Structures are given as C-alpha cells and as structure tokens.
Amino acid sequence: MQRVNHTLLTEFILTGIPYPLRLRTFLFVFFLLIYILTQLGNLLILVTVWTDPQLHARPMYIFLGVLSIIDMGISSIIVPRLMMNFTLGIKPIPFAGCVAQLYFYHFLGSTQCFLYTLMAYDRYLAICRPLRYPVLMTAKLSTLLAAGAWVAGSIHGTLQAILTFRLSYCGPNQVDYFFCDIPAVLRLACADTTVNELVTFVDIGVVVASCFSLILLSYIQIIRAILRIRTADGRRRAFSTCGAHVTVVTVYYVPCAFIYLRPGTNSPLDGAAALFPTAITPFLNPLIYSLRNQEVKLALKRMIGGPRTKSKV
C-alpha cells in the first residue's frame, strides 16, 4: 500500500563507521590528531607560499596554495563530524546541515579534481616545454585557471545538492555513513531515485574520468621527457617531483571511483574508501609537497630563520 501522511525529516542521524567499542577513545584521539596536523600542515604551506616572494608568484605554488585551502576545507567539513561518532550519545545533524555538508564536500572535492589536472598540466609544461613555460603558464593565467576550477566546482556541488534534496525524505532518518553523501542519503528518499543515480553516475563519472585521463596523458608525456634527460641526478629529481603528485592523485581518485561509479550498490568498504579523500589525502598533501620539495623547504627556512637566513640563501 502507498504510504500517506508522511512527516518530512528535520534531521538525520549519521551512524558513522563500525568500530570496536574498546577503540573508541583511541579512534577519537587518532582523528583529532589527524585533523590538527592537517590544519597546521596546510596552513604552514599556505603561509609559506603567500609570504615568500620567490614562491607566491609562481604558477606551481599558486596551485599548491589553493590545494591547501581545499584540504583545510574538506577536513573541517568531514573530520569533526566523524569524531563525534566516537563520543557517547546520539548526535543528530540538522537537515540544513546535511545539505550544507553535501554541497561543500562536492564543491571542494570536484574543485580538487580540476586542480590536480591543472597541476599535472603545469608540470607537463615545465618539464616538456621548459623554454616556453614562462610564456605558456604565467601567474595571471594560473590564477584564472584556479578561479575557473572554483567556479566549476561550485556548479558541480550545487547541481548535486539540488538533485539530492529536491526529493522528499520522510523516514527513516539514519544515514548509514559518517557524513551526508549522495549514495547514503538517497537510500532514505521517499521517491524514485533512478534519475538521481543516473545523473550522479554520469556527472561524477565524467569529472573523474576526464580529469584522470588528462592527468594520465600529461604524465605519460612527462615520463617520456624524463627518460630523455641525460644525467641520472636530473632524472631522479624529476621523478621525485612528479612521483609525489602521482601518489596523491592515485590515493584520491581510486576511492572516489570506487564509491560513486557503482550506482545502486552499498558496500561496507565504501566508508573505509571515503576516509582517503576526506581525511587521509588532506593530511598527506602538506607532508608530500613540503618534505619532497626542496624549494618549499628552503622557503620554510627563510621564513623561520628571518633576515639572517634570507641573506645566506
């Protein structure tokens, strides 16, 4: 029989990720440390790039500064709410809060996809077209490209949020996930979600597939150029720089493809996979890009050491 007199939901309950009760305190402290280190690490890179005159006008570091802002945003949207699942009691999230969380996660997440593509293209120009690089990739152009990534990400997030919450939600209100994401929320809708699942699959599939394909093509050309470098030290430095980017991109894209490109399925591994783009990748980015980047390390020394260090450098 068709249900009638539905009461629309005003809040959701996030069930979180399953865990043994004896590990509750450990997991809370673990993700608290992950969150703090993520914020401090990305803030340090952002301040370093912004204050160092040798970095803040260069395209690669403009993109790196934007990436730090995105990582801080994604971590702040997801991780504090995840930590609440390791505390006592039920912590419901208001309906409007669920809408905002879904929007901002997909806004920042898709912006990050576009940004990774821009960073790969920037490295392609720097390694494969070194003589023309200053002309092809200027600071003004890189700023415009980064702004375009923000706009495209905002459109993507708005589309997904509108499509998801145009449906009626009348109960139950338990989201079997640790944050409000499209597949988990759609399972609670009191309406047919076929169109939503199709649009989500096509939209996110196009974004992920196109960005990853462009990144892959860029690095195929980069590897070919690196193999032509005559000195072993030059090849090592080039592989070191690009290897960090490939690692981060793989850790980000593979879980996203696993989660969103399987419409209508519900796997217990989805929650574990979602930890990578929401908590692990934002934590790893500042470590990889600062510890493996000699210019960032020198800029940190100049910033910490003050005038004496700057004069020596």
N, C-alpha and C positions, 0 to 999 in steps of 0.2 A: 504493500500500500504506500501511497505517496505521503510523506510527512507534511504536516501542516503546523501553523502557529509556531514557526521557528523563532528562537531568540538569537539575535546576532551576537557574536562574541565581542567582548570588550577587552579581553586579554588572552594571552597564550601562556602556557607553561612549557618551558624548554626542559626536556628530560636529560639533556647532556649526553656525555659519553659513558658507557658502562665501565665500572671500575670496582675493585675490591674495597670494602669499607675500611680495611686496615691501612690502605694507602691514601685515605682522604687528606690527611694533613700533609703528607709528602707531595701529593699532586698539587695541592693549593700553593705550597711554598715554591714548587718547581715552576709552575706557570707564572707565579708572581715574579720570580727572578727573571724568567724569560721576558716578561713584559717590561720590567725595569731596564734590563740590559738592552732590549730592543729600542726603547725610547732614548736612552742615553747614547747608544751607539749611533743611531741615525741622527740624533741632534748634534752629536760631535762632528759627524761628516758634514751636515748642513752648515754649521757654524764655520767649519774649516773652509769649505768651498766659498762661502759668502764673504769671509773676511780676508782670504788670501788673494792678493791682486794677480798672482800668477795662475790662479785656477778659475775664478768666478766668471771670466770672460771666454773661457774655452768651452766648445760645444759638449765634449765628453763630460765635463764636470757640471755643466748646466743640467744635463740629463741625470747625472748622479745626484744632484741636489733635489731635483723633482722626485726621483725614486725614493729618497729618504723621507720626503714629506708623505708620499703614498704609503710607505711602510709604517710610519708612525700612525697614520690614519687607520689603516686596516687593523693593526694591532690594537688600537684603542677601541675600535668598534666591536671586536670579537673577544679578545682575551679577558677583559674584566668580567664580561658576562659568563664566560666559560668558568672562571674562578668561582663565581657564585654557586655553581653546581657542586662544588666541594665544601660548601658550608651547610649547616643544619637548616631545615625548614624549606618550604616551597617559596620560590622567588619568581612570581609571575612577571611577564613583560607586557606592558600595555599594548593594545592594538596599534596605536600610532607609533610606539617604539619599535614594534616589529616591522612596520612599513619602513621606518627610517633606517633600521639596521639592514634590511634587504636592499634598499636603494643605495645606501652609501657603500655597502660591500661590493655591489656590482658596478657602481660608478668608479670606485677606486681600483677594483680588480681589472676591469676592462681597460682603464687608463694605463694600468701597469703592463697589460699585454701590448698595447700600442707603443708604450715607452721602450719595452725590451726590443721591439722591432726597430725603433729609431736608433737605439744604442748599437744594435748589430749593423745597421746601415752606416752609422758613423764610423765603426771600427773597419768596415769594408772600405770606405773611402780613405781612411787614414793609412791602411796597410797596402791596399791595392792601387790607390791613386794618390800617393804621398805628395807629389809635386803640385797637384791641383787641389789638394784637400783644403788649404786655407781659402780658396776661392769658392769651392763647391759647398763647403759647410762652414758658414760664418756664424758668429754669435747671434746675430739678428735672426738668421734662418732657423737656427736650433731653438731659439726662444719661440718663434712662430710655430714650429713643429710640435714643441712641447705643449703650447697652448691649444693646438689642434687636437692633441691626444686628450687633453682635459675635456674639450667640448664633445668629442666623440664618445668618451667615457660617460659623460653626463647624459647624453642622449640614450645610450645603451641602458644605463641604470634606470632612467625614467620610464623607458619602454617596458622593462621587465617588472618594475614596481606597479605600473598601471595595469598591465595584463594580469598580474598575480592577484591584486587586491580589488579588481573590478568584480570578482566573484564573491558570492555570499559564503560566510563562514558561520555556521550555526551549531557547531559542536560535533565531536569532542574538541577540546582545546589543547591537548597535549601534543606538542611538536616533538617528534622522535629524532631530535638533533640537538646540537649545542648552540645553534644560533638560527635565526629566521632566514632560511634559504629556500629557493624556489621549489625543489623537489619535495622537501619535507612539508612545507606549508600547503602545497597543492593537494596533498593527500587528505587534508582536513576540509577541503571545499565541498559545499553542498550543491555542486553543479558539475556538469561535464567538463573535464579538464583536457580533452583531446587537443583542442586548438592551442591551449597554453603550452602543452608538452611539445607540440609540433613547432611552434614559434620559438620556444626556448632552445630546442634542438638545432633548428636552422640558424637562429641568431648567434647563439654561443658557438655553434659549430663553425660558422663562417668566420667569426672573430678568431677563434683558436686555430683553425686550420690555415687561414690566410696569414696570420701573424707568424705561426710556427714555420710555415713553408718559406716565407720571406727570410726569416732568421736562418733557416737551414741553407737556403741558396746563398745568403751572404757568407756563411761560414765555410761553405764548400769553396767559394772563391778565395776566402781568406787563407784556408789551408793550402790551396794551390799556390798562392803567393808566398806563403811562409816557406814552403818546400823549395822555392827558388832562391831563398836567402842563402848566401854562400857561407857565412860564419855560423858556427854552432851556437855561439852566445846570442846572436841575433835571432836565430830560430827559437832558442829557449825562452828569451824574453817575450817574443811574440806569442808563443804557445801559452806561456804563463798568463799573459793578459787576457787572451781570448778564452782560455780554459776555464777561468773563473766565471765568465759570463755564460758559457755553455752549461756549466754545472747548475747555476742558479735558474736558468731558463728551463732546464730539464726537470728540476725539482718543482718548479711552478706549473708547467704545462701538463705534465703527465697526470698528476692527480686531478687537475681540472677536467681533462678529457675523460678520465675515469668516472667522475661524478656526473657530468652534465650530458655526455654523449651516449647515455644508456637510458632513453626515455621509458618511463613506466616501471623501472626496476627499483628495488630497495635492498641494498646490500649492507650488512653490518660493517663492512670495510669503508663505507662512504665517510663515516665520521672520522676514522683514522686518516683517510686520504685528505680530508678537508683541513686537518691540522697543518699540513705542509704549506699551502698558500696563505693560511690565516695566521699562523704562529711561527712556524719554522723558518720559512723564507724571509719574512721581515727581520727575524733575528740574525740570520746568516748573512744577509746582504752587507751590512756595515763591516762584519768581520772579513768577508772575502774581499771587498773592494778597498778596505784600508790596509789590511795585513799583506795583501798581494800587490798593492800599488805603491811603487816607490815614490811617486810624486805626492800622493796623499800623505805618506809617512813623513816626507820632508816638510810639507806644509804644516803638519801637526807639530813638528819640532820647532818650526819658525813661530807658530802661534804660542806654544807653551814656553819656548825659550826667550821670546821677546826680542828686543833690538840686537842683543849680542849674537843670538843665533842667526838672525836675518843678515847681519853684517858678515858672519862667517860663510853662510850659504851664498 
